[in-house]
Amino acid sequence: MIKSLLGSTIAVCLTAWIMSAGVHIEPWWHAIFVAIVLGVINALVRPVAKILALPLTIVTLGLFILVINALMVMLCAWFLDSFTVDGFWWALGFSLVLSVMTWLVNLIFGK
């Protein structure tokens, strides 16, 4: 569990650094809180949102999942004062880049 949290924190730090124009974590070490809150949101809220949005997800051939991911990032930013996202498109980009960064960190360090 600690290894997974550390990997998620590294991925959040790297993603915020890459997208520094529209995503801000101040101070940088609050990325651990972003990783924790995002993990809790993805565990509790995201499954409910996916079930409620299932018809729209089917109509859009699964692309609405990207919107749900962006909304989860925006919800995380709403909960944390130290994490700000400058809009929906930045949240969408953050969720996409975070997925890639998480995959890379897990590839390098193992799950």
N, CA, C and O atoms as a printed pandas DataFrame, in Angstrom:
     atom_number atom_name residue_name chain_id  residue_number  x_coord  y_coord  z_coord
0              1         N          MET        A               1    0.815   -1.188    0.000
1              2        CA          MET        A               1    0.000    0.000    0.000
2              3         C          MET        A               1    0.867    1.264    0.000
3              4         O          MET        A               1    0.567    2.222   -0.712
4              5         N          ILE        A               2    1.934    1.267    0.792
5              6        CA          ILE        A               2    2.840    2.417    0.829
6              7         C          ILE        A               2    3.517    2.586   -0.528
7              8         O          ILE        A               2    3.682    3.706   -1.011
8              9         N          LYS        A               3    3.905    1.479   -1.134
9             10        CA          LYS        A               3    4.560    1.526   -2.441
10            11         C          LYS        A               3    3.609    2.092   -3.501
11            12         O          LYS        A               3    4.021    2.876   -4.355
12            13         N          SER        A               4    2.356    1.695   -3.441
13            14        CA          SER        A               4    1.360    2.201   -4.376
14            15         C          SER        A               4    1.123    3.694   -4.173
15            16         O          SER        A               4    1.010    4.442   -5.145
16            17         N          LEU        A               5    1.046    4.131   -2.917
17            18        CA          LEU        A               5    0.868    5.552   -2.621
18            19         C          LEU        A               5    2.065    6.365   -3.088
19            20         O          LEU        A               5    1.907    7.454   -3.639
20            21         N          LEU        A               6    3.253    5.840   -2.868
21            22        CA          LEU        A               6    4.462    6.527   -3.315
22            23         C          LEU        A               6    4.485    6.633   -4.841
23            24         O          LEU        A               6    4.838    7.680   -5.384
24            25         N          GLY        A               7    4.115    5.565   -5.528
25            26        CA          GLY        A               7    4.053    5.586   -6.992
26            27         C          GLY        A               7    3.037    6.589   -7.503
27            28         O          GLY        A               7    3.301    7.316   -8.461
28            29         N          SER        A               8    1.868    6.630   -6.861
29            30        CA          SER        A               8    0.841    7.595   -7.255
30            31         C          SER        A               8    1.295    9.025   -7.000
31            32         O          SER        A               8    1.025    9.919   -7.803
32            33         N          THR        A               9    1.979    9.241   -5.892
33            34        CA          THR        A               9    2.480   10.577   -5.574
34            35         C          THR        A               9    3.519   11.030   -6.588
35            36         O          THR        A               9    3.512   12.184   -7.017
36            37         N          ILE        A              10    4.407   10.130   -6.971
37            38        CA          ILE        A              10    5.411   10.461   -7.990
38            39         C          ILE        A              10    4.728   10.787   -9.311
39            40         O          ILE        A              10    5.108   11.741   -9.990
40            41         N          ALA        A              11    3.723   10.000   -9.677
41            42        CA          ALA        A              11    2.994   10.247  -10.923
42            43         C          ALA        A              11    2.272   11.592  -10.886
43            44         O          ALA        A              11    2.267   12.319  -11.880
44            45         N          VAL        A              12    1.662   11.928   -9.748
45            46        CA          VAL        A              12    0.975   13.220   -9.621
46            47         C          VAL        A              12    1.981   14.359   -9.718
47            48         O          VAL        A              12    1.715   15.355  -10.391
48            49         N          CYS        A              13    3.132   14.234   -9.060
49            50        CA          CYS        A              13    4.177   15.278   -9.137
50            51         C          CYS        A              13    4.657   15.482  -10.567
51            52         O          CYS        A              13    4.757   16.614  -11.041
52            53         N          LEU        A              14    4.950   14.395  -11.242
53            54        CA          LEU        A              14    5.427   14.497  -12.629
54            55         C          LEU        A              14    4.375   15.113  -13.535
55            56         O          LEU        A              14    4.694   15.947  -14.382
56            57         N          THR        A              15    3.125   14.708  -13.362
57            58        CA          THR        A              15    2.048   15.237  -14.197
58            59         C          THR        A              15    1.839   16.720  -13.936
59            60         O          THR        A              15    1.667   17.494  -14.878
60            61         N          ALA        A              16    1.850   17.125  -12.679
61            62        CA          ALA        A              16    1.694   18.548  -12.361
62            63         C          ALA        A              16    2.868   19.361  -12.906
63            64         O          ALA        A              16    2.690   20.497  -13.345
64            65         N          TRP        A              17    4.062   18.777  -12.877
65            66        CA          TRP        A              17    5.229   19.469  -13.419
66            67         C          TRP        A              17    5.115   19.630  -14.931
67            68         O          TRP        A              17    5.433   20.690  -15.472
68            69         N          ILE        A              18    4.658   18.568  -15.620
69            70        CA          ILE        A              18    4.498   18.626  -17.073
70            71         C          ILE        A              18    3.423   19.636  -17.459
71            72         O          ILE        A              18    3.571   20.356  -18.446
72            73         N          MET        A              19    2.353   19.691  -16.691
73            74        CA          MET        A              19    1.212   20.554  -17.015
74            75         C          MET        A              19    1.187   21.789  -16.119
75            76         O          MET        A              19    0.117   22.222  -15.693
76            77         N          SER        A              20    2.345   22.353  -15.832
77            78        CA          SER        A              20    2.451   23.447  -14.875
78            79         C          SER        A              20    1.726   24.723  -15.296
79            80         O          SER        A              20    1.522   25.610  -14.468
80            81         N          ALA        A              21    1.339   24.832  -16.542
81            82        CA          ALA        A              21    0.629   26.034  -16.983
82            83         C          ALA        A              21   -0.809   26.067  -16.489
83            84         O          ALA        A              21   -1.368   27.148  -16.303
84            85         N          GLY        A              22   -1.425   24.898  -16.272
85            86        CA          GLY        A              22   -2.835   24.897  -15.888
86            87         C          GLY        A              22   -3.166   24.071  -14.666
87            88         O          GLY        A              22   -4.305   24.082  -14.199
88            89         N          VAL        A              23   -2.189   23.357  -14.142
89            90        CA          VAL        A              23   -2.388   22.530  -12.956
90            91         C          VAL        A              23   -1.337   22.924  -11.936
91            92         O          VAL        A              23   -0.145   22.948  -12.242
92            93         N          HIS        A              24   -1.780   23.233  -10.716
93            94        CA          HIS        A              24   -0.864   23.749   -9.706
94            95         C          HIS        A              24   -1.032   22.981   -8.400
95            96         O          HIS        A              24   -2.150   22.778   -7.925
96            97         N          ILE        A              25    0.090   22.557   -7.828
97            98        CA          ILE        A              25    0.117   21.970   -6.498
98            99         C          ILE        A              25    1.106   22.785   -5.689
99           100         O          ILE        A              25    2.312   22.738   -5.933
100          101         N          GLU        A              26    0.595   23.528   -4.733
101          102        CA          GLU        A              26    1.443   24.402   -3.902
102          103         C          GLU        A              26    1.231   24.089   -2.441
103          104         O          GLU        A              26    0.089   24.185   -1.992
104          105         N          PRO        A              27    2.191   23.737   -1.689
105          106        CA          PRO        A              27    3.548   23.363   -2.046
106          107         C          PRO        A              27    3.579   21.997   -2.734
107          108         O          PRO        A              27    2.612   21.237   -2.670
108          109         N          TRP        A              28    4.677   21.703   -3.378
109          110        CA          TRP        A              28    4.777   20.506   -4.224
110          111         C          TRP        A              28    4.562   19.224   -3.439
111          112         O          TRP        A              28    4.055   18.247   -3.990
112          113         N          TRP        A              29    4.935   19.204   -2.161
113          114        CA          TRP        A              29    4.821   17.973   -1.393
114          115         C          TRP        A              29    3.374   17.644   -1.027
115          116         O          TRP        A              29    3.109   16.577   -0.474
116          117         N          HIS        A              30    2.440   18.540   -1.324
117          118        CA          HIS        A              30    1.021   18.238   -1.130
118          119         C          HIS        A              30    0.504   17.259   -2.188
119          120         O          HIS        A              30   -0.665   16.873   -2.171
120          121         N          ALA        A              31    1.382   16.867   -3.100
121          122        CA          ALA        A              31    1.004   15.862   -4.091
122          123         C          ALA        A              31    0.583   14.565   -3.418
123          124         O          ALA        A              31   -0.215   13.814   -3.980
124          125         N          ILE        A              32    1.091   14.292   -2.249
125          126        CA          ILE        A              32    0.680   13.079   -1.525
126          127         C          ILE        A              32   -0.798   13.176   -1.141
127          128         O          ILE        A              32   -1.518   12.178   -1.191
128          129         N          PHE        A              33   -1.251   14.375   -0.757
129          130        CA          PHE        A              33   -2.664   14.549   -0.437
130          131         C          PHE        A              33   -3.533   14.432   -1.685
131          132         O          PHE        A              33   -4.637   13.890   -1.637
132          133         N          VAL        A              34   -3.021   14.947   -2.798
133          134        CA          VAL        A              34   -3.746   14.822   -4.063
134          135         C          VAL        A              34   -3.881   13.348   -4.428
135          136         O          VAL        A              34   -4.953   12.912   -4.847
136          137         N          ALA        A              35   -2.812   12.579   -4.276
137          138        CA          ALA        A              35   -2.859   11.148   -4.593
138          139         C          ALA        A              35   -3.852   10.420   -3.695
139          140         O          ALA        A              35   -4.591    9.556   -4.167
140          141         N          ILE        A              36   -3.877   10.757   -2.408
141          142        CA          ILE        A              36   -4.801   10.100   -1.477
142          143         C          ILE        A              36   -6.249   10.456   -1.806
143          144         O          ILE        A              36   -7.098    9.571   -1.920
144          145         N          VAL        A              37   -6.531   11.751   -1.957
145          146        CA          VAL        A              37   -7.908   12.179   -2.225
146          147         C          VAL        A              37   -8.379   11.663   -3.578
147          148         O          VAL        A              37   -9.525   11.234   -3.708
148          149         N          LEU        A              38   -7.516   11.699   -4.579
149          150        CA          LEU        A              38   -7.891   11.180   -5.895
150          151         C          LEU        A              38   -8.152    9.677   -5.828
151          152         O          LEU        A              38   -9.056    9.174   -6.495
152          153         N          GLY        A              39   -7.368    8.963   -5.031
153          154        CA          GLY        A              39   -7.600    7.530   -4.858
154          155         C          GLY        A              39   -8.926    7.243   -4.187
155          156         O          GLY        A              39   -9.639    6.327   -4.596
156          157         N          VAL        A              40   -9.269    8.010   -3.161
157          158        CA          VAL        A              40  -10.548    7.825   -2.469
158          159         C          VAL        A              40  -11.716    8.167   -3.394
159          160         O          VAL        A              40  -12.714    7.447   -3.433
160          161         N          ILE        A              41  -11.589    9.263   -4.134
161          162        CA          ILE        A              41  -12.644    9.649   -5.075
162          163         C          ILE        A              41  -12.820    8.576   -6.144
163          164         O          ILE        A              41  -13.946    8.211   -6.481
164          165         N          ASN        A              42  -11.716    8.075   -6.672
165          166        CA          ASN        A              42  -11.803    7.035   -7.701
166          167         C          ASN        A              42  -12.368    5.728   -7.153
167          168         O          ASN        A              42  -12.964    4.951   -7.899
168          169         N          ALA        A              43  -12.188    5.479   -5.867
169          170        CA          ALA        A              43  -12.717    4.255   -5.268
170          171         C          ALA        A              43  -14.192    4.383   -4.902
171          172         O          ALA        A              43  -14.933    3.404   -4.987
172          173         N          LEU        A              44  -14.627    5.572   -4.496
173          174        CA          LEU        A              44  -15.994    5.732   -4.002
174          175         C          LEU        A              44  -16.947    6.406   -4.982
175          176         O          LEU        A              44  -18.066    5.930   -5.174
176          177         N          VAL        A              45  -16.532    7.488   -5.594
177          178        CA          VAL        A              45  -17.428    8.285   -6.422
178          179         C          VAL        A              45  -17.447    7.818   -7.878
179          180         O          VAL        A              45  -18.509    7.759   -8.498
180          181         N          ARG        A              46  -16.290    7.491   -8.417
181          182        CA          ARG        A              46  -16.178    7.147   -9.833
182          183         C          ARG        A              46  -17.048    5.955  -10.243
183          184         O          ARG        A              46  -17.683    6.024  -11.296
184          185         N          PRO        A              47  -17.112    4.860   -9.462
185          186        CA          PRO        A              47  -17.987    3.754   -9.877
186          187         C          PRO        A              47  -19.465    4.152   -9.967
187          188         O          PRO        A              47  -20.177    3.711  -10.869
188          189         N          VAL        A              48  -19.919    4.988   -9.028
189          190        CA          VAL        A              48  -21.304    5.454   -9.063
190          191         C          VAL        A              48  -21.533    6.326  -10.289
191          192         O          VAL        A              48  -22.553    6.197  -10.967
192          193         N          ALA        A              49  -20.588    7.212  -10.572
193          194        CA          ALA        A              49  -20.703    8.089  -11.745
194          195         C          ALA        A              49  -20.705    7.285  -13.036
195          196         O          ALA        A              49  -21.440    7.609  -13.969
196          197         N          LYS        A              50  -19.887    6.239  -13.096
197          198        CA          LYS        A              50  -19.844    5.407  -14.297
198          199         C          LYS        A              50  -21.164    4.667  -14.509
199          200         O          LYS        A              50  -21.622    4.527  -15.643
200          201         N          ILE        A              51  -21.770    4.198  -13.433
201          202        CA          ILE        A              51  -23.054    3.496  -13.566
202          203         C          ILE        A              51  -24.148    4.464  -13.994
203          204         O          ILE        A              51  -24.951    4.144  -14.870
204          205         N          LEU        A              52  -24.185    5.641  -13.385
205          206        CA          LEU        A              52  -25.196    6.628  -13.745
206          207         C          LEU        A              52  -25.035    7.127  -15.184
207          208         O          LEU        A              52  -26.021    7.464  -15.840
208          209         N          ALA        A              53  -23.812    7.173  -15.663
209          210        CA          ALA        A              53  -23.539    7.681  -17.013
210          211         C          ALA        A              53  -23.452    6.575  -18.061
211          212         O          ALA        A              53  -23.051    6.828  -19.197
212          213         N          LEU        A              54  -23.821    5.365  -17.692
213          214        CA          LEU        A              54  -23.694    4.238  -18.620
214          215         C          LEU        A              54  -24.398    4.456  -19.958
215          216         O          LEU        A              54  -23.797    4.171  -20.994
216          217         N          PRO        A              55  -25.647    4.950  -19.992
217          218        CA          PRO        A              55  -26.270    5.178  -21.303
218          219         C          PRO        A              55  -25.485    6.154  -22.180
219          220         O          PRO        A              55  -25.320    5.930  -23.379
220          221         N          LEU        A              56  -25.006    7.234  -21.569
221          222        CA          LEU        A              56  -24.227    8.221  -22.323
222          223         C          LEU        A              56  -22.875    7.649  -22.753
223          224         O          LEU        A              56  -22.369    7.976  -23.827
224          225         N          THR        A              57  -22.306    6.808  -21.921
225          226        CA          THR        A              57  -21.039    6.156  -22.266
226          227         C          THR        A              57  -21.223    5.232  -23.457
227          228         O          THR        A              57  -20.362    5.172  -24.335
228          229         N          ILE        A              58  -22.331    4.515  -23.495
229          230        CA          ILE        A              58  -22.608    3.610  -24.616
230          231         C          ILE        A              58  -22.809    4.407  -25.893
231          232         O          ILE        A              58  -22.281    4.039  -26.942
232          233         N          VAL        A              59  -23.569    5.497  -25.816
233          234        CA          VAL        A              59  -23.836    6.327  -26.999
234          235         C          VAL        A              59  -22.550    6.927  -27.554
235          236         O          VAL        A              59  -22.384    7.027  -28.770
236          237         N          THR        A              60  -21.630    7.328  -26.661
237          238        CA          THR        A              60  -20.385    7.950  -27.116
238          239         C          THR        A              60  -19.263    6.932  -27.324
239          240         O          THR        A              60  -18.103    7.309  -27.491
240          241         N          LEU        A              61  -19.605    5.660  -27.314
241          242        CA          LEU        A              61  -18.650    4.567  -27.518
242          243         C          LEU        A              61  -17.505    4.604  -26.501
243          244         O          LEU        A              61  -16.357    4.312  -26.835
244          245         N          GLY        A              62  -17.831    4.963  -25.268
245          246        CA          GLY        A              62  -16.853    4.940  -24.184
246          247         C          GLY        A              62  -16.105    6.233  -23.956
247          248         O          GLY        A              62  -15.374    6.345  -22.971
248          249         N          LEU        A              63  -16.260    7.217  -24.831
249          250        CA          LEU        A              63  -15.510    8.463  -24.679
250          251         C          LEU        A              63  -15.974    9.293  -23.481
251          252         O          LEU        A              63  -15.228   10.141  -22.992
252          253         N          PHE        A              64  -17.188    9.056  -23.012
253          254        CA          PHE        A              64  -17.672    9.816  -21.866
254          255         C          PHE        A              64  -16.900    9.468  -20.593
255          256         O          PHE        A              64  -16.920   10.235  -19.631
256          257         N          ILE        A              65  -16.223    8.325  -20.578
257          258        CA          ILE        A              65  -15.373    7.967  -19.438
258          259         C          ILE        A              65  -14.290    9.028  -19.236
259          260         O          ILE        A              65  -13.906    9.318  -18.103
260          261         N          LEU        A              66  -13.799    9.606  -20.336
261          262        CA          LEU        A              66  -12.799   10.677  -20.227
262          263         C          LEU        A              66  -13.374   11.890  -19.498
263          264         O          LEU        A              66  -12.683   12.530  -18.704
264          265         N          VAL        A              67  -14.633   12.199  -19.770
265          266        CA          VAL        A              67  -15.302   13.311  -19.087
266          267         C          VAL        A              67  -15.441   12.990  -17.601
267          268         O          VAL        A              67  -15.215   13.858  -16.758
268          269         N          ILE        A              68  -15.808   11.758  -17.276
269          270        CA          ILE        A              68  -15.931   11.355  -15.877
270          271         C          ILE        A              68  -14.580   11.486  -15.175
271          272         O          ILE        A              68  -14.514   11.969  -14.044
272          273         N          ASN        A              69  -13.510   11.061  -15.833
273          274        CA          ASN        A              69  -12.175   11.184  -15.237
274          275         C          ASN        A              69  -11.827   12.652  -14.968
275          276         O          ASN        A              69  -11.297   12.979  -13.907
276          277         N          ALA        A              70  -12.121   13.525  -15.918
277          278        CA          ALA        A              70  -11.850   14.949  -15.735
278          279         C          ALA        A              70  -12.674   15.512  -14.583
279          280         O          ALA        A              70  -12.178   16.332  -13.811
280          281         N          LEU        A              71  -13.911   15.085  -14.460
281          282        CA          LEU        A              71  -14.753   15.558  -13.358
282          283         C          LEU        A              71  -14.226   15.074  -12.014
283          284         O          LEU        A              71  -14.356   15.781  -11.015
284          285         N          MET        A              72  -13.636   13.888  -11.968
285          286        CA          MET        A              72  -13.054   13.390  -10.721
286          287         C          MET        A              72  -11.835   14.232  -10.322
287          288         O          MET        A              72  -11.614   14.487   -9.138
288          289         N          VAL        A              73  -11.049   14.660  -11.310
289          290        CA          VAL        A              73   -9.905   15.531  -11.032
290          291         C          VAL        A              73  -10.394   16.891  -10.526
291          292         O          VAL        A              73   -9.821   17.455   -9.594
292          293         N          MET        A              74  -11.451   17.409  -11.142
293          294        CA          MET        A              74  -11.995   18.692  -10.700
294          295         C          MET        A              74  -12.593   18.589   -9.298
295          296         O          MET        A              74  -12.503   19.536   -8.516
296          297         N          LEU        A              75  -13.202   17.448   -8.975
297          298        CA          LEU        A              75  -13.723   17.231   -7.628
298          299         C          LEU        A              75  -12.592   17.192   -6.608
299          300         O          LEU        A              75  -12.721   17.733   -5.510
300          301         N          CYS        A              76  -11.497   16.560   -6.967
301          302        CA          CYS        A              76  -10.320   16.525   -6.101
302          303         C          CYS        A              76   -9.795   17.945   -5.869
303          304         O          CYS        A              76   -9.441   18.301   -4.745
304          305         N          ALA        A              77   -9.746   18.743   -6.916
305          306        CA          ALA        A              77   -9.284   20.130   -6.786
306          307         C          ALA        A              77  -10.246   20.950   -5.930
307          308         O          ALA        A              77   -9.828   21.890   -5.253
308          309         N          TRP        A              78  -11.517   20.604   -5.955
309          310        CA          TRP        A              78  -12.494   21.308   -5.136
310          311         C          TRP        A              78  -12.282   21.013   -3.649
311          312         O          TRP        A              78  -12.474   21.887   -2.803
312          313         N          PHE        A              79  -11.886   19.780   -3.339
313          314        CA          PHE        A              79  -11.650   19.385   -1.958
314          315         C          PHE        A              79  -10.356   19.969   -1.386
315          316         O          PHE        A              79  -10.296   20.291   -0.200
316          317         N          LEU        A              80   -9.332   20.106   -2.213
317          318        CA          LEU        A              80   -8.013   20.518   -1.734
318          319         C          LEU        A              80   -7.681   21.937   -2.183
319          320         O          LEU        A              80   -7.699   22.239   -3.376
320          321         N          ASP        A              81   -7.382   22.793   -1.234
321          322        CA          ASP        A              81   -6.999   24.171   -1.570
322          323         C          ASP        A              81   -5.622   24.238   -2.216
323          324         O          ASP        A              81   -5.341   25.159   -2.983
324          325         N          SER        A              82   -4.764   23.273   -1.913
325          326        CA          SER        A              82   -3.400   23.308   -2.435
326          327         C          SER        A              82   -3.298   22.753   -3.858
327          328         O          SER        A              82   -2.217   22.770   -4.446
328          329         N          PHE        A              83   -4.398   22.265   -4.413
329          330        CA          PHE        A              83   -4.430   21.684   -5.755
330          331         C          PHE        A              83   -5.447   22.455   -6.583
331          332         O          PHE        A              83   -6.640   22.439   -6.279
332          333         N          THR        A              84   -4.981   23.128   -7.625
333          334        CA          THR        A              84   -5.889   23.891   -8.480
334          335         C          THR        A              84   -5.729   23.455   -9.924
335          336         O          THR        A              84   -4.628   23.169  -10.395
336          337         N          VAL        A              85   -6.851   23.412  -10.606
337          338        CA          VAL        A              85   -6.899   23.085  -12.028
338          339         C          VAL        A              85   -7.633   24.238  -12.696
339          340         O          VAL        A              85   -8.704   24.641  -12.242
340          341         N          ASP        A              86   -7.066   24.768  -13.767
341          342        CA          ASP        A              86   -7.589   25.986  -14.384
342          343         C          ASP        A              86   -8.813   25.801  -15.267
343          344         O          ASP        A              86   -9.262   26.767  -15.885
344          345         N          GLY        A              87   -9.358   24.623  -15.348
345          346        CA          GLY        A              87  -10.567   24.419  -16.135
346          347         C          GLY        A              87  -10.746   22.963  -16.521
347          348         O          GLY        A              87   -9.923   22.102  -16.213
348          349         N          PHE        A              88  -11.859   22.722  -17.210
349          350        CA          PHE        A              88  -12.200   21.357  -17.594
350          351         C          PHE        A              88  -11.148   20.734  -18.502
351          352         O          PHE        A              88  -10.769   19.579  -18.308
352          353         N          TRP        A              89  -10.677   21.479  -19.484
353          354        CA          TRP        A              89   -9.724   20.923  -20.440
354          355         C          TRP        A              89   -8.398   20.589  -19.773
355          356         O          TRP        A              89   -7.749   19.608  -20.134
356          357         N          TRP        A              90   -7.996   21.399  -18.805
357          358        CA          TRP        A              90   -6.781   21.082  -18.047
358          359         C          TRP        A              90   -6.995   19.830  -17.212
359          360         O          TRP        A              90   -6.088   19.009  -17.080
360          361         N          ALA        A              91   -8.192   19.676  -16.647
361          362        CA          ALA        A              91   -8.500   18.472  -15.866
362          363         C          ALA        A              91   -8.506   17.237  -16.765
363          364         O          ALA        A              91   -8.030   16.173  -16.369
364          365         N          LEU        A              92   -9.041   17.381  -17.964
365          366        CA          LEU        A              92   -9.036   16.272  -18.915
366          367         C          LEU        A              92   -7.607   15.899  -19.291
367          368         O          LEU        A              92   -7.248   14.721  -19.300
368          369         N          GLY        A              93   -6.802   16.895  -19.598
369          370        CA          GLY        A              93   -5.402   16.636  -19.919
370          371         C          GLY        A              93   -4.651   16.029  -18.745
371          372         O          GLY        A              93   -3.838   15.121  -18.920
372          373         N          PHE        A              94   -4.929   16.539  -17.537
373          374        CA          PHE        A              94   -4.281   16.001  -16.338
374          375         C          PHE        A              94   -4.635   14.526  -16.161
375          376         O          PHE        A              94   -3.762   13.716  -15.849
376          377         N          SER        A              95   -5.896   14.170  -16.355
377          378        CA          SER        A              95   -6.289   12.768  -16.174
378          379         C          SER        A              95   -5.624   11.870  -17.210
379          380         O          SER        A              95   -5.239   10.743  -16.896
380          381         N          LEU        A              96   -5.485   12.354  -18.441
381          382        CA          LEU        A              96   -4.832   11.554  -19.481
382          383         C          LEU        A              96   -3.341   11.386  -19.206
383          384         O          LEU        A              96   -2.807   10.279  -19.280
384          385         N          VAL        A              97   -2.674   12.500  -18.887
385          386        CA          VAL        A              97   -1.230   12.438  -18.626
386          387         C          VAL        A              97   -0.956   11.650  -17.348
387          388         O          VAL        A              97    0.031   10.919  -17.271
388          389         N          LEU        A              98   -1.826   11.795  -16.343
389          390        CA          LEU        A              98   -1.661   11.043  -15.099
390          391         C          LEU        A              98   -1.771    9.540  -15.344
391          392         O          LEU        A              98   -1.056    8.758  -14.717
392          393         N          SER        A              99   -2.646    9.136  -16.235
393          394        CA          SER        A              99   -2.758    7.712  -16.574
394          395         C          SER        A              99   -1.455    7.192  -17.164
395          396         O          SER        A              99   -0.988    6.112  -16.804
396          397         N          VAL        A             100   -0.876    7.963  -18.067
397          398        CA          VAL        A             100    0.390    7.564  -18.695
398          399         C          VAL        A             100    1.522    7.556  -17.663
399          400         O          VAL        A             100    2.335    6.632  -17.632
400          401         N          MET        A             101    1.570    8.596  -16.816
401          402        CA          MET        A             101    2.627    8.671  -15.802
402          403         C          MET        A             101    2.509    7.533  -14.791
403          404         O          MET        A             101    3.520    6.958  -14.386
404          405         N          THR        A             102    1.291    7.206  -14.383
405          406        CA          THR        A             102    1.091    6.097  -13.451
406          407         C          THR        A             102    1.549    4.796  -14.073
407          408         O          THR        A             102    2.177    3.970  -13.411
408          409         N          TRP        A             103    1.236    4.611  -15.347
409          410        CA          TRP        A             103    1.669    3.402  -16.053
410          411         C          TRP        A             103    3.201    3.337  -16.106
411          412         O          TRP        A             103    3.788    2.283  -15.861
412          413         N          LEU        A             104    3.844    4.469  -16.426
413          414        CA          LEU        A             104    5.300    4.503  -16.507
414          415         C          LEU        A             104    5.958    4.245  -15.142
415          416         O          LEU        A             104    6.925    3.489  -15.045
416          417         N          VAL        A             105    5.419    4.884  -14.086
417          418        CA          VAL        A             105    5.986    4.677  -12.746
418          419         C          VAL        A             105    5.823    3.224  -12.333
419          420         O          VAL        A             105    6.746    2.634  -11.772
420          421         N          ASN        A             106    4.659    2.637  -12.602
421          422        CA          ASN        A             106    4.462    1.232  -12.259
422          423         C          ASN        A             106    5.357    0.310  -13.100
423          424         O          ASN        A             106    5.790   -0.741  -12.629
424          425         N          LEU        A             107    5.624    0.706  -14.327
425          426        CA          LEU        A             107    6.505   -0.075  -15.190
426          427         C          LEU        A             107    7.940   -0.033  -14.665
427          428         O          LEU        A             107    8.639   -1.046  -14.661
428          429         N          ILE        A             108    8.363    1.132  -14.232
429          430        CA          ILE        A             108    9.742    1.294  -13.748
430          431         C          ILE        A             108    9.941    0.673  -12.377
431          432         O          ILE        A             108   10.892   -0.080  -12.164
432          433         N          PHE        A             109    9.044    0.985  -11.443
433          434        CA          PHE        A             109    9.222    0.553  -10.065
434          435         C          PHE        A             109    8.454   -0.713   -9.711
435          436         O          PHE        A             109    8.671   -1.285   -8.643
436          437         N          GLY        A             110    7.575   -1.153  -10.575
437          438        CA          GLY        A             110    6.753   -2.329  -10.267
438          439         C          GLY        A             110    5.554   -1.919   -9.436
439          440         O          GLY        A             110    5.588   -0.898   -8.748
440          441         N          LYS        A             111    4.502   -2.706   -9.497
441          442        CA          LYS        A             111    3.267   -2.349   -8.789
442          443         C          LYS        A             111    3.399   -2.606   -7.348
443          444         O          LYS        A             111    2.459   -2.366   -6.590
